[in-house]
């Protein structure tokens, strides 16, 4: 044995005697041991087939073709190989973006984008954050920036590489390359002031500020500058808009890697071409720069995986057969199901929806300010006097009584008047219950009556039935939960009218 000298084990692949392979001299690769090294290297890895098709492999099954006489079927036993899981290093799931990684992303986007004068953003801004604008964050550090972004990703389902890429790219453009948190200058005057654009994706207009307040608890109605001076509020407002804006959740468009649609929904929802979108080329360049940093798609663990079938959520009412579980039929505009009672109030039907399904963008929740389903139906039939001494008939498509009975009153292909500005784009649900005064007594708040200070709580059966109906309608119209809204959020109404309904059903959805 020679010390200090490595003796390599002979791993030469054996060759059959007198075969053509045995007669040939050893190749250069065989002489240098390269094949052995390759073999040793590969044995430590699993091979992944990205083109696998669906199907089930059944072991030890008899052949489907008749075997030849005198021959037997060979069954190869499954080898006992310990599989190694590929360690995922992408940004899908719970993995957070660090301060240093975020800085790398910001620099990459700045180097890839240019201002209107053709100047590169990195040239003037380097890696500084939010140093421009008349309203600024108190903490502009990358560590705080990363912290609030990671919280926002989790809260608003921005949980895959491609969703984070599109969200960050849109935030980057909206904030002028992460340099300003507010729209315009202190000298600019906008017709929608004080609710001008603020945050990472500019929250704009009083309606959006109001909805964000209800979602987050930040009183941005009294003090809208919270969104441009508190970096956590800025992040949350942007996540809220990304998922809950009136046009719909933007995540599915990010999943499709559609820069046009994510840009359109952030900047100009009704745009039909990219030239209509402000800074579209910047948005494209920012997305592409982030893809390089994320090493997307080559390093993304989500790609190539099949979506796992989602388990059905249980019926809120605990039923085995319910509209929230079953595919129901519509006959002449009415749901045919044992859970829904038909009581057609023709006078509340106005015009036809442009399209009986695609026109519907929201499910809107109401309270009746009455005690029974029949009282509500009577009010629908009676109508209200208008300024011309005529009668206007208002009403919703459904009523849910305190006993949990669901009543359909209008054809689902017909518009009813129940929420100004949204009648032609929504289905309304009236939930029986009194408005109450400060003493807990019923009131309508009319002249000579006590003012409304709150609403009667839903009964348990009622809340569960409303939840079943809402789930069924969301499924039927292919809407997500962000499309549930409250009457008072969309039109002038008594505070809390629809919110008390939503609060009662949200845990069932």
C-alpha positions as CSV (number, residue, x, y, z in Angstrom):
1,X,0.0,0.0,0.0
2,X,1.5,3.3,-1.0
3,X,0.8,6.1,1.5
4,X,0.0,9.5,0.3
5,X,-1.3,8.3,-3.0
6,X,-5.1,7.9,-3.7
7,X,-6.0,4.5,-5.1
8,X,-9.1,4.8,-7.3
9,X,-11.5,1.9,-7.3
10,X,-12.0,0.4,-10.7
11,X,-15.6,1.4,-11.6
12,X,-15.3,0.6,-15.3
13,X,-18.5,-0.5,-16.7
14,X,-18.2,-4.3,-17.5
15,X,-18.4,-5.2,-21.2
16,X,-19.7,-8.4,-22.6
17,X,-17.0,-10.8,-23.8
18,X,-16.4,-10.9,-27.6
19,X,-18.9,-8.0,-28.0
20,X,-18.1,-5.0,-30.3
21,X,-17.8,-2.8,-27.2
22,X,-15.1,-5.2,-25.7
23,X,-13.0,-5.1,-28.9
24,X,-12.9,-1.3,-29.0
25,X,-10.1,0.5,-27.1
26,X,-11.1,2.6,-24.1
27,X,-12.3,6.1,-24.9
28,X,-10.6,9.2,-23.6
29,X,-13.5,9.8,-21.2
30,X,-13.2,6.3,-19.9
31,X,-9.4,6.6,-19.5
32,X,-9.8,9.9,-17.5
33,X,-12.6,8.6,-15.4
34,X,-15.0,11.4,-16.5
35,X,-18.0,9.0,-16.8
36,X,-17.4,7.8,-13.3
37,X,-17.4,11.3,-12.0
38,X,-20.7,12.1,-13.9
39,X,-22.2,8.9,-12.5
40,X,-21.2,9.7,-9.0
41,X,-22.5,13.3,-9.3
42,X,-25.9,12.3,-10.7
43,X,-26.6,9.6,-8.0
44,X,-27.0,12.4,-5.4
45,X,-29.9,14.0,-7.3
46,X,-33.5,13.2,-8.2
47,X,-34.5,13.8,-11.8
48,X,-37.6,16.0,-12.2
49,X,-39.9,15.7,-15.2
50,X,-41.7,19.0,-15.9
51,X,-43.7,17.3,-18.6
52,X,-45.4,14.7,-16.4
53,X,-49.0,14.0,-17.3
54,X,-51.8,13.2,-15.0
55,X,-52.6,9.6,-14.2
56,X,-52.3,6.8,-11.6
57,X,-49.6,4.1,-11.8
58,X,-50.9,0.8,-10.6
59,X,-48.3,-1.7,-9.6
60,X,-48.5,-5.5,-10.1
61,X,-51.5,-5.4,-12.4
62,X,-52.0,-8.1,-15.0
63,X,-51.3,-7.2,-18.6
64,X,-54.1,-5.9,-20.8
65,X,-52.8,-7.8,-23.8
66,X,-53.0,-11.6,-23.8
67,X,-49.5,-13.0,-23.0
68,X,-48.0,-15.5,-25.4
69,X,-48.1,-19.2,-24.6
70,X,-45.3,-20.3,-22.4
71,X,-44.3,-16.8,-21.3
72,X,-44.8,-15.2,-18.0
73,X,-45.4,-11.6,-17.0
74,X,-42.4,-9.9,-15.3
75,X,-43.2,-7.6,-12.4
76,X,-40.4,-5.2,-11.3
77,X,-40.5,-4.5,-7.7
78,X,-40.4,-0.8,-6.7
79,X,-36.9,0.1,-5.5
80,X,-36.5,1.4,-2.0
81,X,-35.1,4.8,-2.8
82,X,-35.0,7.6,-0.3
83,X,-36.3,10.7,-2.1
84,X,-34.8,14.0,-1.5
85,X,-37.0,17.1,-1.5
86,X,-35.7,20.0,-3.5
87,X,-35.1,22.9,-1.2
88,X,-37.0,25.9,-2.3
89,X,-35.3,29.3,-2.2
90,X,-37.8,31.4,-4.1
91,X,-40.1,34.0,-2.6
92,X,-43.3,31.9,-2.7
93,X,-45.2,31.2,0.4
94,X,-44.0,32.5,3.8
95,X,-40.5,33.4,2.8
96,X,-39.9,37.0,3.6
97,X,-37.9,39.6,1.6
98,X,-34.9,40.9,3.6
99,X,-33.8,44.6,3.7
100,X,-30.8,43.8,1.6
101,X,-32.8,41.9,-0.9
102,X,-35.3,44.7,-1.1
103,X,-32.5,47.2,-1.7
104,X,-31.2,45.0,-4.6
105,X,-34.7,45.0,-6.1
106,X,-35.1,48.8,-5.9
107,X,-31.7,49.4,-7.5
108,X,-32.4,46.9,-10.3
109,X,-35.7,48.7,-11.1
110,X,-34.1,52.1,-11.0
111,X,-31.3,51.0,-13.3
112,X,-33.9,49.7,-15.8
113,X,-36.2,52.8,-15.8
114,X,-35.9,56.4,-17.0
115,X,-37.9,59.6,-16.3
116,X,-39.6,61.7,-18.9
117,X,-36.4,63.5,-19.7
118,X,-34.6,60.3,-20.4
119,X,-32.6,60.3,-17.2
120,X,-32.0,57.0,-15.4
121,X,-33.6,56.9,-12.0
122,X,-30.6,55.3,-10.4
123,X,-28.3,58.1,-11.5
124,X,-30.0,60.7,-9.2
125,X,-31.6,58.6,-6.5
126,X,-29.1,55.7,-5.9
127,X,-30.6,53.6,-3.2
128,X,-32.3,56.4,-1.2
129,X,-36.0,55.9,-0.3
130,X,-38.8,58.4,-0.2
131,X,-36.9,61.6,0.0
132,X,-39.2,63.6,-2.3
133,X,-42.7,65.0,-1.8
134,X,-44.3,67.4,0.8
135,X,-45.6,64.5,2.9
136,X,-43.0,61.9,4.0
137,X,-42.6,58.8,6.2
138,X,-40.9,59.2,9.5
139,X,-39.1,55.9,9.1
140,X,-37.6,55.4,5.6
141,X,-35.2,52.6,6.3
142,X,-35.0,49.5,4.2
143,X,-35.6,47.3,7.3
144,X,-38.9,49.0,8.0
145,X,-39.8,49.0,4.3
146,X,-39.3,45.3,4.1
147,X,-41.2,44.7,7.4
148,X,-44.3,46.4,6.2
149,X,-44.2,44.8,2.8
150,X,-43.9,41.3,4.2
151,X,-46.9,41.9,6.4
152,X,-48.9,43.2,3.5
153,X,-48.0,40.2,1.3
154,X,-49.4,37.9,4.0
155,X,-52.5,39.9,4.7
156,X,-53.6,40.3,1.1
157,X,-52.6,37.0,-0.4
158,X,-49.6,38.3,-2.4
159,X,-47.9,35.0,-1.7
160,X,-46.1,33.9,-4.9
161,X,-43.1,35.1,-6.8
162,X,-45.1,36.5,-9.7
163,X,-47.6,38.2,-7.4
164,X,-44.9,40.0,-5.5
165,X,-43.1,40.9,-8.8
166,X,-46.2,42.6,-10.2
167,X,-47.2,44.3,-6.9
168,X,-43.8,45.7,-6.3
169,X,-43.4,46.9,-9.9
170,X,-46.8,48.8,-9.7
171,X,-45.9,50.3,-6.4
172,X,-42.5,51.4,-7.8
173,X,-44.1,53.3,-10.6
174,X,-46.9,54.8,-8.5
175,X,-44.4,56.2,-6.0
176,X,-42.0,57.7,-8.7
177,X,-39.4,55.0,-8.1
178,X,-40.1,54.7,-4.4
179,X,-39.3,58.4,-3.9
180,X,-42.6,60.0,-3.0
181,X,-45.7,58.8,-1.0
182,X,-48.1,61.5,-2.1
183,X,-49.6,62.8,-5.4
184,X,-48.5,66.2,-6.6
185,X,-46.9,69.0,-4.6
186,X,-48.2,71.2,-1.8
187,X,-49.1,73.9,-4.4
188,X,-51.2,71.5,-6.5
189,X,-55.0,71.6,-6.0
190,X,-57.1,68.6,-7.0
191,X,-60.9,68.4,-7.2
192,X,-60.8,65.3,-5.0
193,X,-58.7,66.9,-2.2
194,X,-58.1,66.1,0.6
195,X,-58.3,62.5,-0.7
196,X,-55.5,62.8,-3.2
197,X,-53.3,59.8,-4.1
198,X,-51.3,58.5,-1.2
199,X,-49.4,55.3,-0.3
200,X,-47.5,52.8,-2.4
201,X,-50.4,52.3,-4.8
202,X,-52.0,55.7,-4.6
203,X,-55.2,55.5,-2.6
204,X,-57.5,58.1,-4.2
205,X,-61.1,59.5,-3.7
206,X,-63.2,59.6,-0.5
207,X,-65.0,56.3,-1.2
208,X,-61.7,54.3,-1.3
209,X,-60.4,56.1,1.9
210,X,-63.7,55.2,3.6
211,X,-63.5,51.5,2.6
212,X,-59.9,51.3,3.7
213,X,-60.7,52.8,7.0
214,X,-63.4,50.2,7.6
215,X,-60.9,47.4,6.6
216,X,-57.9,48.7,8.5
217,X,-59.1,50.8,11.4
218,X,-56.9,53.7,10.5
219,X,-59.0,56.9,10.6
220,X,-57.9,58.1,7.2
221,X,-61.2,60.1,6.7
222,X,-60.3,62.5,9.5
223,X,-56.6,62.5,8.7
224,X,-55.9,61.2,5.2
225,X,-52.2,62.1,5.5
226,X,-51.8,59.0,7.6
227,X,-51.5,57.0,4.4
228,X,-48.5,59.2,3.2
229,X,-46.7,59.6,6.6
230,X,-47.2,56.2,8.2
231,X,-45.3,53.6,6.1
232,X,-47.3,50.7,7.5
233,X,-50.6,52.4,6.6
234,X,-49.2,53.1,3.1
235,X,-48.3,49.4,2.6
236,X,-51.7,48.2,3.9
237,X,-53.7,50.7,1.8
238,X,-51.9,49.4,-1.3
239,X,-52.5,45.8,-0.4
240,X,-56.1,46.6,0.3
241,X,-56.5,48.2,-3.1
242,X,-54.7,45.4,-4.8
243,X,-57.2,42.8,-3.5
244,X,-60.4,44.8,-2.8
245,X,-60.7,47.6,-5.4
246,X,-64.1,47.9,-7.1
247,X,-62.9,46.3,-10.3
248,X,-61.7,43.1,-8.7
249,X,-58.8,41.3,-7.1
250,X,-55.6,41.9,-9.1
251,X,-53.9,38.8,-7.9
252,X,-55.4,36.5,-10.6
253,X,-54.0,38.9,-13.3
254,X,-50.6,38.7,-11.7
255,X,-50.9,34.9,-11.8
256,X,-51.4,35.2,-15.5
257,X,-48.3,37.5,-15.7
258,X,-50.4,40.1,-17.5
259,X,-48.5,43.4,-17.1
260,X,-51.3,45.1,-19.2
261,X,-54.1,44.0,-16.8
262,X,-52.2,44.7,-13.5
263,X,-51.2,48.1,-14.9
264,X,-54.7,48.8,-16.2
265,X,-56.4,48.0,-12.9
266,X,-54.0,50.2,-10.9
267,X,-53.9,53.1,-13.3
268,X,-56.9,53.1,-15.7
269,X,-59.3,50.2,-15.3
270,X,-61.2,50.8,-18.5
271,X,-58.1,51.1,-20.7
272,X,-58.2,48.9,-23.8
273,X,-54.6,49.6,-25.0
274,X,-51.3,50.0,-23.3
275,X,-50.8,53.5,-24.7
276,X,-53.7,54.7,-22.5
277,X,-51.9,53.7,-19.3
278,X,-49.6,56.2,-17.6
279,X,-45.9,55.1,-17.6
280,X,-46.7,51.7,-19.2
281,X,-43.1,51.1,-20.4
282,X,-41.7,51.9,-17.0
283,X,-44.1,49.3,-15.5
284,X,-42.9,46.7,-18.0
285,X,-39.3,47.5,-17.4
286,X,-39.8,47.3,-13.6
287,X,-41.5,43.9,-13.9
288,X,-38.7,42.5,-16.1
289,X,-36.0,43.9,-13.8
290,X,-37.6,42.1,-10.8
291,X,-37.9,38.9,-12.7
292,X,-34.1,39.0,-13.1
293,X,-33.6,39.5,-9.4
294,X,-36.2,36.9,-8.4
295,X,-34.6,34.5,-11.0
296,X,-38.1,34.0,-12.3
297,X,-39.3,31.7,-13.7
298,X,-36.4,29.3,-13.5
299,X,-36.1,29.3,-9.7
300,X,-39.8,29.6,-8.7
301,X,-41.0,26.5,-6.8
302,X,-44.7,27.2,-7.7
303,X,-44.2,26.6,-11.4
304,X,-44.8,23.1,-12.6
305,X,-46.9,22.3,-9.6
306,X,-50.5,21.4,-10.2
307,X,-53.2,23.2,-8.2
308,X,-54.4,21.0,-5.4
309,X,-58.1,20.5,-5.4
310,X,-59.7,22.8,-2.8
311,X,-61.8,21.1,-0.2
312,X,-65.4,22.3,-0.2
313,X,-66.2,24.6,2.8
314,X,-69.0,23.3,4.9
315,X,-72.5,24.7,4.6
316,X,-73.0,27.4,7.2
317,X,-76.4,26.0,8.1
318,X,-75.0,22.5,8.5
319,X,-77.0,21.1,5.6
320,X,-75.9,18.3,3.3
321,X,-77.9,19.8,0.4
322,X,-77.8,23.6,0.1
323,X,-77.5,26.2,-2.6
324,X,-74.0,27.0,-1.2
325,X,-72.9,23.4,-2.0
326,X,-75.0,22.3,-5.0
327,X,-75.1,23.5,-8.6
328,X,-78.6,24.9,-8.7
329,X,-80.7,25.6,-11.8
330,X,-82.2,28.9,-12.8
331,X,-85.7,28.7,-14.4
332,X,-87.2,31.9,-15.8
333,X,-84.8,33.9,-13.7
334,X,-85.6,32.2,-10.4
335,X,-83.5,29.7,-8.4
336,X,-85.0,26.2,-8.3
337,X,-83.9,24.8,-5.0
338,X,-85.6,23.7,-1.8
339,X,-83.8,26.4,0.2
340,X,-85.3,29.3,-1.8
341,X,-89.0,30.3,-1.8
342,X,-90.4,32.3,-4.7
343,X,-92.6,35.3,-4.1
344,X,-92.5,37.3,-7.4
345,X,-92.9,41.1,-6.9
346,X,-93.1,42.2,-10.5
347,X,-93.4,45.9,-9.8
348,X,-89.8,46.2,-8.5
349,X,-88.3,44.9,-11.7
350,X,-87.1,47.6,-14.0
351,X,-84.9,47.0,-17.1
352,X,-82.9,43.9,-18.1
353,X,-79.3,43.5,-17.2
354,X,-77.1,43.9,-20.2
355,X,-75.9,40.4,-19.5
356,X,-77.6,38.4,-16.8
357,X,-74.3,37.0,-15.4
358,X,-71.3,39.1,-16.5
359,X,-73.1,42.4,-15.6
360,X,-73.0,41.5,-11.9
361,X,-70.0,43.0,-10.1
362,X,-71.3,43.1,-6.5
363,X,-73.6,41.4,-4.0
364,X,-75.0,44.2,-1.8
365,X,-76.3,43.8,1.7
366,X,-79.2,45.8,3.1
367,X,-81.5,45.9,6.2
368,X,-85.2,46.2,5.9
369,X,-86.0,48.5,8.9
370,X,-89.0,46.2,9.3
371,X,-89.9,43.2,11.4
372,X,-91.0,40.5,9.0
373,X,-90.5,39.2,5.4
374,X,-94.1,39.9,4.6
375,X,-93.8,43.5,5.8
376,X,-90.8,43.9,3.5
377,X,-92.7,42.5,0.5
378,X,-95.6,44.8,1.3
379,X,-93.3,47.8,1.3
380,X,-91.9,46.7,-2.1
381,X,-95.4,46.5,-3.5
382,X,-96.5,49.8,-2.1
383,X,-93.5,51.8,-3.3
384,X,-92.7,55.4,-2.3
385,X,-94.1,58.7,-3.6
386,X,-91.6,60.7,-5.7
387,X,-91.4,64.4,-6.3
388,X,-93.8,64.2,-9.2
389,X,-96.5,62.6,-7.0
390,X,-95.9,59.3,-8.7
391,X,-94.8,56.0,-7.2
392,X,-91.3,54.5,-7.3
393,X,-90.9,50.9,-6.5
394,X,-87.7,49.9,-4.8
395,X,-86.6,46.4,-3.8
396,X,-84.0,43.7,-3.8
397,X,-83.8,40.3,-5.5
398,X,-83.8,38.4,-2.2
399,X,-85.1,38.8,1.4
400,X,-83.9,36.7,4.3
401,X,-86.2,36.5,7.3
402,X,-85.4,36.1,11.0
403,X,-86.4,32.5,10.7
404,X,-83.7,31.9,8.0
405,X,-86.1,31.5,5.1
406,X,-84.7,32.8,1.8
407,X,-87.3,34.5,-0.4
408,X,-86.5,35.5,-4.0
409,X,-88.7,38.4,-5.1
410,X,-87.2,39.5,-8.5
411,X,-86.0,37.8,-11.7
412,X,-82.2,37.5,-11.8
413,X,-82.1,38.9,-15.3
414,X,-83.9,42.1,-14.2
415,X,-82.5,45.3,-12.6
416,X,-84.1,46.4,-9.4
417,X,-83.6,49.8,-7.6
418,X,-81.8,49.1,-4.4
419,X,-78.5,51.0,-4.5
420,X,-78.0,54.2,-6.5
421,X,-75.2,53.9,-9.0
422,X,-75.0,50.1,-8.7
423,X,-78.5,48.9,-9.7
424,X,-77.4,47.8,-13.1
425,X,-74.3,46.0,-11.8
426,X,-75.4,44.2,-8.6
427,X,-77.8,41.8,-6.9
428,X,-79.3,43.0,-3.6
429,X,-80.2,41.0,-0.4
430,X,-82.6,42.5,2.1
431,X,-82.1,41.1,5.6
432,X,-85.1,41.5,7.9
433,X,-84.4,43.5,11.1
434,X,-85.3,46.8,12.8
435,X,-83.2,50.0,13.0
436,X,-83.1,51.0,16.7
437,X,-82.8,54.2,18.7
438,X,-80.6,54.9,21.7
439,X,-83.0,52.9,23.9
440,X,-82.9,49.8,21.7
441,X,-86.5,50.5,20.4
442,X,-87.4,50.2,16.7
443,X,-87.4,53.4,14.7
444,X,-87.2,54.6,11.1
445,X,-85.5,57.8,12.0
446,X,-88.2,59.8,10.2
447,X,-89.4,63.3,11.1
448,X,-90.9,63.1,14.6
449,X,-89.2,59.8,15.4
450,X,-86.1,59.0,17.4
451,X,-82.9,59.0,15.3
452,X,-81.3,55.6,14.3
453,X,-78.3,54.7,16.3
454,X,-77.9,51.1,15.5
455,X,-79.5,47.9,14.1
456,X,-81.1,44.8,15.5
457,X,-78.7,41.8,15.6
458,X,-79.3,39.0,13.1
459,X,-80.7,35.7,14.5
460,X,-78.4,32.7,14.3
461,X,-80.6,31.0,11.6
462,X,-80.7,34.2,9.7
463,X,-77.0,34.9,9.6
464,X,-76.3,31.3,8.4
465,X,-78.9,31.6,5.7
466,X,-77.5,34.9,4.5
467,X,-74.1,33.3,4.4
468,X,-75.4,30.4,2.3
469,X,-77.1,32.7,-0.1
470,X,-74.1,34.9,-0.5
471,X,-71.8,31.9,-1.1
472,X,-74.2,30.6,-3.7
473,X,-74.4,33.9,-5.6
474,X,-70.6,34.4,-5.5
475,X,-70.2,30.9,-7.0
476,X,-72.9,31.5,-9.6
477,X,-71.5,34.9,-10.7
478,X,-67.8,33.8,-10.4
479,X,-67.0,36.5,-7.9
480,X,-64.7,36.5,-4.9
481,X,-65.5,37.7,-1.3
482,X,-64.2,41.2,-2.1
483,X,-67.3,41.7,-4.2
484,X,-69.6,41.6,-1.1
485,X,-70.5,45.2,-0.2
486,X,-72.7,47.2,2.1
487,X,-75.4,49.6,1.0
488,X,-74.0,52.5,3.1
489,X,-70.6,52.1,1.6
490,X,-71.9,52.8,-1.9
491,X,-74.8,55.3,-1.4
492,X,-76.0,57.6,1.4
493,X,-77.7,55.4,4.0
494,X,-77.9,54.9,7.7
495,X,-74.5,54.0,9.2
496,X,-74.0,50.3,9.8
497,X,-77.0,49.1,7.8
498,X,-75.1,46.5,5.7
499,X,-72.0,46.3,7.9
500,X,-73.9,44.5,10.7
501,X,-75.0,41.9,8.2
502,X,-71.4,41.4,6.9
503,X,-70.0,41.1,10.4
504,X,-72.5,38.4,11.2
505,X,-71.7,36.3,8.1
506,X,-68.0,36.8,7.5
507,X,-66.8,33.9,9.6
508,X,-69.1,31.5,7.6
509,X,-67.7,32.6,4.2
